[in-house]
Amino acid sequence: MKRWQCSFCSHIYDERLGDPDHDIPPGTRLEDLPDDWTCPDCGASKADYFEIA
């Protein structure tokens, strides 16, 4: 499982946690998020995320 950071607002998407506020279950990889999923903080697309350690 990886962690990803939004390049605009620094929101962290942790694949282990998912995005429960938007019905994304824990264990969902970034590439498996729906195409219309956006950053919950700024609305950026998942393409605007980069992997972090």
mmCIF file of the N, C-alpha and C atoms, coordinates in Angstrom:
data_MODEL
# 
_entry.id   MODEL 
# 
loop_
_atom_site.group_PDB 
_atom_site.id 
_atom_site.type_symbol 
_atom_site.label_atom_id 
_atom_site.label_alt_id 
_atom_site.label_comp_id 
_atom_site.label_asym_id 
_atom_site.label_entity_id 
_atom_site.label_seq_id 
_atom_site.pdbx_PDB_ins_code 
_atom_site.Cartn_x 
_atom_site.Cartn_y 
_atom_site.Cartn_z 
_atom_site.occupancy 
_atom_site.B_iso_or_equiv 
_atom_site.pdbx_formal_charge 
_atom_site.auth_seq_id 
_atom_site.auth_comp_id 
_atom_site.auth_asym_id 
_atom_site.auth_atom_id 
_atom_site.pdbx_PDB_model_num 
ATOM 1   N N  . MET A 1 1  ? 0.842   -1.172 0.000   1.00 0.00 ? 1  MET A N  1 
ATOM 2   C CA . MET A 1 1  ? 0.000   0.000  0.000   1.00 0.00 ? 1  MET A CA 1 
ATOM 3   C C  . MET A 1 1  ? 0.895   1.246  0.000   1.00 0.00 ? 1  MET A C  1 
ATOM 4   N N  . LYS A 1 2  ? 0.479   2.241  -0.773  1.00 0.00 ? 2  LYS A N  1 
ATOM 5   C CA . LYS A 1 2  ? 1.268   3.451  -0.941  1.00 0.00 ? 2  LYS A CA 1 
ATOM 6   C C  . LYS A 1 2  ? 0.524   4.664  -0.392  1.00 0.00 ? 2  LYS A C  1 
ATOM 7   N N  . ARG A 1 3  ? 1.284   5.742  -0.239  1.00 0.00 ? 3  ARG A N  1 
ATOM 8   C CA . ARG A 1 3  ? 0.716   7.028  0.164   1.00 0.00 ? 3  ARG A CA 1 
ATOM 9   C C  . ARG A 1 3  ? 0.971   8.012  -0.960  1.00 0.00 ? 3  ARG A C  1 
ATOM 10  N N  . TRP A 1 4  ? -0.007  8.879  -1.217  1.00 0.00 ? 4  TRP A N  1 
ATOM 11  C CA . TRP A 1 4  ? 0.055   9.831  -2.316  1.00 0.00 ? 4  TRP A CA 1 
ATOM 12  C C  . TRP A 1 4  ? -0.273  11.221 -1.795  1.00 0.00 ? 4  TRP A C  1 
ATOM 13  N N  . GLN A 1 5  ? 0.366   12.232 -2.370  1.00 0.00 ? 5  GLN A N  1 
ATOM 14  C CA . GLN A 1 5  ? 0.133   13.611 -1.934  1.00 0.00 ? 5  GLN A CA 1 
ATOM 15  C C  . GLN A 1 5  ? -0.339  14.454 -3.105  1.00 0.00 ? 5  GLN A C  1 
ATOM 16  N N  . CYS A 1 6  ? -1.360  15.257 -2.857  1.00 0.00 ? 6  CYS A N  1 
ATOM 17  C CA . CYS A 1 6  ? -1.867  16.185 -3.864  1.00 0.00 ? 6  CYS A CA 1 
ATOM 18  C C  . CYS A 1 6  ? -0.814  17.263 -4.112  1.00 0.00 ? 6  CYS A C  1 
ATOM 19  N N  . SER A 1 7  ? -0.524  17.527 -5.368  1.00 0.00 ? 7  SER A N  1 
ATOM 20  C CA . SER A 1 7  ? 0.510   18.521 -5.688  1.00 0.00 ? 7  SER A CA 1 
ATOM 21  C C  . SER A 1 7  ? 0.014   19.954 -5.520  1.00 0.00 ? 7  SER A C  1 
ATOM 22  N N  . PHE A 1 8  ? -1.277  20.137 -5.286  1.00 0.00 ? 8  PHE A N  1 
ATOM 23  C CA . PHE A 1 8  ? -1.814  21.481 -5.118  1.00 0.00 ? 8  PHE A CA 1 
ATOM 24  C C  . PHE A 1 8  ? -2.010  21.871 -3.653  1.00 0.00 ? 8  PHE A C  1 
ATOM 25  N N  . CYS A 1 9  ? -2.591  20.969 -2.865  1.00 0.00 ? 9  CYS A N  1 
ATOM 26  C CA . CYS A 1 9  ? -2.929  21.349 -1.489  1.00 0.00 ? 9  CYS A CA 1 
ATOM 27  C C  . CYS A 1 9  ? -2.259  20.488 -0.424  1.00 0.00 ? 9  CYS A C  1 
ATOM 28  N N  . SER A 1 10 ? -1.488  19.504 -0.835  1.00 0.00 ? 10 SER A N  1 
ATOM 29  C CA . SER A 1 10 ? -0.755  18.617 0.086   1.00 0.00 ? 10 SER A CA 1 
ATOM 30  C C  . SER A 1 10 ? -1.629  17.596 0.807   1.00 0.00 ? 10 SER A C  1 
ATOM 31  N N  . HIS A 1 11 ? -2.884  17.411 0.383   1.00 0.00 ? 11 HIS A N  1 
ATOM 32  C CA . HIS A 1 11 ? -3.731  16.350 0.947   1.00 0.00 ? 11 HIS A CA 1 
ATOM 33  C C  . HIS A 1 11 ? -3.022  15.013 0.739   1.00 0.00 ? 11 HIS A C  1 
ATOM 34  N N  . ILE A 1 12 ? -3.109  14.124 1.724   1.00 0.00 ? 12 ILE A N  1 
ATOM 35  C CA . ILE A 1 12 ? -2.514  12.798 1.625   1.00 0.00 ? 12 ILE A CA 1 
ATOM 36  C C  . ILE A 1 12 ? -3.624  11.773 1.398   1.00 0.00 ? 12 ILE A C  1 
ATOM 37  N N  . TYR A 1 13 ? -3.460  10.963 0.343   1.00 0.00 ? 13 TYR A N  1 
ATOM 38  C CA . TYR A 1 13 ? -4.339  9.808  0.142   1.00 0.00 ? 13 TYR A CA 1 
ATOM 39  C C  . TYR A 1 13 ? -3.538  8.578  0.520   1.00 0.00 ? 13 TYR A C  1 
ATOM 40  N N  . ASP A 1 14 ? -3.953  7.889  1.567   1.00 0.00 ? 14 ASP A N  1 
ATOM 41  C CA . ASP A 1 14 ? -3.298  6.683  2.051   1.00 0.00 ? 14 ASP A CA 1 
ATOM 42  C C  . ASP A 1 14 ? -4.144  5.492  1.600   1.00 0.00 ? 14 ASP A C  1 
ATOM 43  N N  . GLU A 1 15 ? -3.567  4.655  0.753   1.00 0.00 ? 15 GLU A N  1 
ATOM 44  C CA . GLU A 1 15 ? -4.319  3.518  0.218   1.00 0.00 ? 15 GLU A CA 1 
ATOM 45  C C  . GLU A 1 15 ? -4.796  2.583  1.331   1.00 0.00 ? 15 GLU A C  1 
ATOM 46  N N  . ARG A 1 16 ? -4.053  2.484  2.429   1.00 0.00 ? 16 ARG A N  1 
ATOM 47  C CA . ARG A 1 16 ? -4.464  1.622  3.542   1.00 0.00 ? 16 ARG A CA 1 
ATOM 48  C C  . ARG A 1 16 ? -5.762  2.112  4.175   1.00 0.00 ? 16 ARG A C  1 
ATOM 49  N N  . LEU A 1 17 ? -5.979  3.429  4.150   1.00 0.00 ? 17 LEU A N  1 
ATOM 50  C CA . LEU A 1 17 ? -7.154  4.014  4.799   1.00 0.00 ? 17 LEU A CA 1 
ATOM 51  C C  . LEU A 1 17 ? -8.322  4.250  3.847   1.00 0.00 ? 17 LEU A C  1 
ATOM 52  N N  . GLY A 1 18 ? -8.032  4.406  2.557   1.00 0.00 ? 18 GLY A N  1 
ATOM 53  C CA . GLY A 1 18 ? -9.082  4.738  1.592   1.00 0.00 ? 18 GLY A CA 1 
ATOM 54  C C  . GLY A 1 18 ? -9.593  6.156  1.830   1.00 0.00 ? 18 GLY A C  1 
ATOM 55  N N  . ASP A 1 19 ? -10.819 6.394  1.457   1.00 0.00 ? 19 ASP A N  1 
ATOM 56  C CA . ASP A 1 19 ? -11.464 7.700  1.646   1.00 0.00 ? 19 ASP A CA 1 
ATOM 57  C C  . ASP A 1 19 ? -12.888 7.436  2.125   1.00 0.00 ? 19 ASP A C  1 
ATOM 58  N N  . PRO A 1 20 ? -13.023 7.040  3.400   1.00 0.00 ? 20 PRO A N  1 
ATOM 59  C CA . PRO A 1 20 ? -14.347 6.626  3.897   1.00 0.00 ? 20 PRO A CA 1 
ATOM 60  C C  . PRO A 1 20 ? -15.414 7.702  3.790   1.00 0.00 ? 20 PRO A C  1 
ATOM 61  N N  . ASP A 1 21 ? -15.023 8.971  3.810   1.00 0.00 ? 21 ASP A N  1 
ATOM 62  C CA . ASP A 1 21 ? -16.018 10.037 3.687   1.00 0.00 ? 21 ASP A CA 1 
ATOM 63  C C  . ASP A 1 21 ? -16.654 10.077 2.304   1.00 0.00 ? 21 ASP A C  1 
ATOM 64  N N  . HIS A 1 22 ? -16.005 9.423  1.330   1.00 0.00 ? 22 HIS A N  1 
ATOM 65  C CA . HIS A 1 22 ? -16.513 9.387  -0.042  1.00 0.00 ? 22 HIS A CA 1 
ATOM 66  C C  . HIS A 1 22 ? -16.723 7.949  -0.522  1.00 0.00 ? 22 HIS A C  1 
ATOM 67  N N  . ASP A 1 23 ? -16.983 7.049  0.435   1.00 0.00 ? 23 ASP A N  1 
ATOM 68  C CA . ASP A 1 23 ? -17.306 5.639  0.159   1.00 0.00 ? 23 ASP A CA 1 
ATOM 69  C C  . ASP A 1 23 ? -16.204 4.886  -0.578  1.00 0.00 ? 23 ASP A C  1 
ATOM 70  N N  . ILE A 1 24 ? -14.938 5.263  -0.332  1.00 0.00 ? 24 ILE A N  1 
ATOM 71  C CA . ILE A 1 24 ? -13.799 4.537  -0.888  1.00 0.00 ? 24 ILE A CA 1 
ATOM 72  C C  . ILE A 1 24 ? -13.250 3.665  0.238   1.00 0.00 ? 24 ILE A C  1 
ATOM 73  N N  . PRO A 1 25 ? -13.353 2.332  0.111   1.00 0.00 ? 25 PRO A N  1 
ATOM 74  C CA . PRO A 1 25 ? -12.962 1.454  1.218   1.00 0.00 ? 25 PRO A CA 1 
ATOM 75  C C  . PRO A 1 25 ? -11.443 1.383  1.419   1.00 0.00 ? 25 PRO A C  1 
ATOM 76  N N  . PRO A 1 26 ? -11.021 1.050  2.641   1.00 0.00 ? 26 PRO A N  1 
ATOM 77  C CA . PRO A 1 26 ? -9.601  0.836  2.896   1.00 0.00 ? 26 PRO A CA 1 
ATOM 78  C C  . PRO A 1 26 ? -9.033  -0.202 1.925   1.00 0.00 ? 26 PRO A C  1 
ATOM 79  N N  . GLY A 1 27 ? -7.785  0.009  1.536   1.00 0.00 ? 27 GLY A N  1 
ATOM 80  C CA . GLY A 1 27 ? -7.129  -0.919 0.618   1.00 0.00 ? 27 GLY A CA 1 
ATOM 81  C C  . GLY A 1 27 ? -7.310  -0.573 -0.848  1.00 0.00 ? 27 GLY A C  1 
ATOM 82  N N  . THR A 1 28 ? -7.978  0.532  -1.155  1.00 0.00 ? 28 THR A N  1 
ATOM 83  C CA . THR A 1 28 ? -8.198  0.933  -2.549  1.00 0.00 ? 28 THR A CA 1 
ATOM 84  C C  . THR A 1 28 ? -6.971  1.681  -3.062  1.00 0.00 ? 28 THR A C  1 
ATOM 85  N N  . ARG A 1 29 ? -6.350  1.120  -4.103  1.00 0.00 ? 29 ARG A N  1 
ATOM 86  C CA . ARG A 1 29 ? -5.181  1.749  -4.701  1.00 0.00 ? 29 ARG A CA 1 
ATOM 87  C C  . ARG A 1 29 ? -5.594  3.001  -5.474  1.00 0.00 ? 29 ARG A C  1 
ATOM 88  N N  . LEU A 1 30 ? -4.677  3.950  -5.563  1.00 0.00 ? 30 LEU A N  1 
ATOM 89  C CA . LEU A 1 30 ? -4.980  5.205  -6.254  1.00 0.00 ? 30 LEU A CA 1 
ATOM 90  C C  . LEU A 1 30 ? -5.460  4.932  -7.677  1.00 0.00 ? 30 LEU A C  1 
ATOM 91  N N  . GLU A 1 31 ? -4.792  4.035  -8.374  1.00 0.00 ? 31 GLU A N  1 
ATOM 92  C CA . GLU A 1 31 ? -5.178  3.778  -9.764  1.00 0.00 ? 31 GLU A CA 1 
ATOM 93  C C  . GLU A 1 31 ? -6.544  3.100  -9.889  1.00 0.00 ? 31 GLU A C  1 
ATOM 94  N N  . ASP A 1 32 ? -7.040  2.552  -8.774  1.00 0.00 ? 32 ASP A N  1 
ATOM 95  C CA . ASP A 1 32 ? -8.356  1.908  -8.783  1.00 0.00 ? 32 ASP A CA 1 
ATOM 96  C C  . ASP A 1 32 ? -9.485  2.842  -8.348  1.00 0.00 ? 32 ASP A C  1 
ATOM 97  N N  . LEU A 1 33 ? -9.146  4.077  -7.981  1.00 0.00 ? 33 LEU A N  1 
ATOM 98  C CA . LEU A 1 33 ? -10.194 5.041  -7.639  1.00 0.00 ? 33 LEU A CA 1 
ATOM 99  C C  . LEU A 1 33 ? -11.025 5.344  -8.882  1.00 0.00 ? 33 LEU A C  1 
ATOM 100 N N  . PRO A 1 34 ? -12.289 5.675  -8.718  1.00 0.00 ? 34 PRO A N  1 
ATOM 101 C CA . PRO A 1 34 ? -13.113 6.043  -9.875  1.00 0.00 ? 34 PRO A CA 1 
ATOM 102 C C  . PRO A 1 34 ? -12.477 7.211  -10.635 1.00 0.00 ? 34 PRO A C  1 
ATOM 103 N N  . ASP A 1 35 ? -12.681 7.247  -11.927 1.00 0.00 ? 35 ASP A N  1 
ATOM 104 C CA . ASP A 1 35 ? -12.108 8.306  -12.762 1.00 0.00 ? 35 ASP A CA 1 
ATOM 105 C C  . ASP A 1 35 ? -12.565 9.689  -12.339 1.00 0.00 ? 35 ASP A C  1 
ATOM 106 N N  . ASP A 1 36 ? -13.739 9.778  -11.733 1.00 0.00 ? 36 ASP A N  1 
ATOM 107 C CA . ASP A 1 36 ? -14.246 11.092 -11.329 1.00 0.00 ? 36 ASP A CA 1 
ATOM 108 C C  . ASP A 1 36 ? -13.911 11.451 -9.878  1.00 0.00 ? 36 ASP A C  1 
ATOM 109 N N  . TRP A 1 37 ? -13.091 10.611 -9.202  1.00 0.00 ? 37 TRP A N  1 
ATOM 110 C CA . TRP A 1 37 ? -12.670 10.928 -7.840  1.00 0.00 ? 37 TRP A CA 1 
ATOM 111 C C  . TRP A 1 37 ? -11.772 12.154 -7.877  1.00 0.00 ? 37 TRP A C  1 
ATOM 112 N N  . THR A 1 38 ? -11.968 13.059 -6.932  1.00 0.00 ? 38 THR A N  1 
ATOM 113 C CA . THR A 1 38 ? -11.138 14.257 -6.842  1.00 0.00 ? 38 THR A CA 1 
ATOM 114 C C  . THR A 1 38 ? -10.655 14.442 -5.413  1.00 0.00 ? 38 THR A C  1 
ATOM 115 N N  . CYS A 1 39 ? -9.627  15.237 -5.258  1.00 0.00 ? 39 CYS A N  1 
ATOM 116 C CA . CYS A 1 39 ? -9.097  15.559 -3.937  1.00 0.00 ? 39 CYS A CA 1 
ATOM 117 C C  . CYS A 1 39 ? -10.228 16.138 -3.087  1.00 0.00 ? 39 CYS A C  1 
ATOM 118 N N  . PRO A 1 40 ? -10.440 15.583 -1.900  1.00 0.00 ? 40 PRO A N  1 
ATOM 119 C CA . PRO A 1 40 ? -11.529 16.093 -1.068  1.00 0.00 ? 40 PRO A CA 1 
ATOM 120 C C  . PRO A 1 40 ? -11.286 17.504 -0.536  1.00 0.00 ? 40 PRO A C  1 
ATOM 121 N N  . ASP A 1 41 ? -10.047 17.982 -0.608  1.00 0.00 ? 41 ASP A N  1 
ATOM 122 C CA . ASP A 1 41 ? -9.739  19.312 -0.090  1.00 0.00 ? 41 ASP A CA 1 
ATOM 123 C C  . ASP A 1 41 ? -9.772  20.397 -1.161  1.00 0.00 ? 41 ASP A C  1 
ATOM 124 N N  . CYS A 1 42 ? -9.269  20.078 -2.389  1.00 0.00 ? 42 CYS A N  1 
ATOM 125 C CA . CYS A 1 42 ? -9.171  21.146 -3.396  1.00 0.00 ? 42 CYS A CA 1 
ATOM 126 C C  . CYS A 1 42 ? -9.793  20.795 -4.747  1.00 0.00 ? 42 CYS A C  1 
ATOM 127 N N  . GLY A 1 43 ? -10.213 19.528 -4.929  1.00 0.00 ? 43 GLY A N  1 
ATOM 128 C CA . GLY A 1 43 ? -10.864 19.155 -6.178  1.00 0.00 ? 43 GLY A CA 1 
ATOM 129 C C  . GLY A 1 43 ? -9.922  18.731 -7.294  1.00 0.00 ? 43 GLY A C  1 
ATOM 130 N N  . ALA A 1 44 ? -8.616  18.606 -7.012  1.00 0.00 ? 44 ALA A N  1 
ATOM 131 C CA . ALA A 1 44 ? -7.661  18.158 -8.028  1.00 0.00 ? 44 ALA A CA 1 
ATOM 132 C C  . ALA A 1 44 ? -7.964  16.702 -8.412  1.00 0.00 ? 44 ALA A C  1 
ATOM 133 N N  . SER A 1 45 ? -7.544  16.305 -9.598  1.00 0.00 ? 45 SER A N  1 
ATOM 134 C CA . SER A 1 45 ? -7.781  14.928 -10.046 1.00 0.00 ? 45 SER A CA 1 
ATOM 135 C C  . SER A 1 45 ? -6.727  13.992 -9.456  1.00 0.00 ? 45 SER A C  1 
ATOM 136 N N  . LYS A 1 46 ? -6.981  12.692 -9.550  1.00 0.00 ? 46 LYS A N  1 
ATOM 137 C CA . LYS A 1 46 ? -6.002  11.734 -9.016  1.00 0.00 ? 46 LYS A CA 1 
ATOM 138 C C  . LYS A 1 46 ? -4.696  11.784 -9.798  1.00 0.00 ? 46 LYS A C  1 
ATOM 139 N N  . ALA A 1 47 ? -4.708  12.300 -11.029 1.00 0.00 ? 47 ALA A N  1 
ATOM 140 C CA . ALA A 1 47 ? -3.482  12.461 -11.812 1.00 0.00 ? 47 ALA A CA 1 
ATOM 141 C C  . ALA A 1 47 ? -2.567  13.526 -11.209 1.00 0.00 ? 47 ALA A C  1 
ATOM 142 N N  . ASP A 1 48 ? -3.118  14.359 -10.321 1.00 0.00 ? 48 ASP A N  1 
ATOM 143 C CA . ASP A 1 48 ? -2.340  15.417 -9.694  1.00 0.00 ? 48 ASP A CA 1 
ATOM 144 C C  . ASP A 1 48 ? -1.674  14.975 -8.394  1.00 0.00 ? 48 ASP A C  1 
ATOM 145 N N  . TYR A 1 49 ? -1.713  13.685 -8.101  1.00 0.00 ? 49 TYR A N  1 
ATOM 146 C CA . TYR A 1 49 ? -1.081  13.131 -6.907  1.00 0.00 ? 49 TYR A CA 1 
ATOM 147 C C  . TYR A 1 49 ? 0.257   12.505 -7.271  1.00 0.00 ? 49 TYR A C  1 
ATOM 148 N N  . PHE A 1 50 ? 1.207   12.597 -6.331  1.00 0.00 ? 50 PHE A N  1 
ATOM 149 C CA . PHE A 1 50 ? 2.494   11.937 -6.520  1.00 0.00 ? 50 PHE A CA 1 
ATOM 150 C C  . PHE A 1 50 ? 2.779   11.074 -5.302  1.00 0.00 ? 50 PHE A C  1 
ATOM 151 N N  . GLU A 1 51 ? 3.532   9.995  -5.532  1.00 0.00 ? 51 GLU A N  1 
ATOM 152 C CA . GLU A 1 51 ? 3.817   9.046  -4.473  1.00 0.00 ? 51 GLU A CA 1 
ATOM 153 C C  . GLU A 1 51 ? 4.796   9.639  -3.468  1.00 0.00 ? 51 GLU A C  1 
ATOM 154 N N  . ILE A 1 52 ? 4.534   9.367  -2.194  1.00 0.00 ? 52 ILE A N  1 
ATOM 155 C CA . ILE A 1 52 ? 5.443   9.778  -1.123  1.00 0.00 ? 52 ILE A CA 1 
ATOM 156 C C  . ILE A 1 52 ? 5.839   8.554  -0.315  1.00 0.00 ? 52 ILE A C  1 
ATOM 157 N N  . ALA A 1 53 ? 6.921   8.691  0.426   1.00 0.00 ? 53 ALA A N  1 
ATOM 158 C CA . ALA A 1 53 ? 7.416   7.565  1.232   1.00 0.00 ? 53 ALA A CA 1 
ATOM 159 C C  . ALA A 1 53 ? 6.576   7.370  2.480   1.00 0.00 ? 53 ALA A C  1 
# 
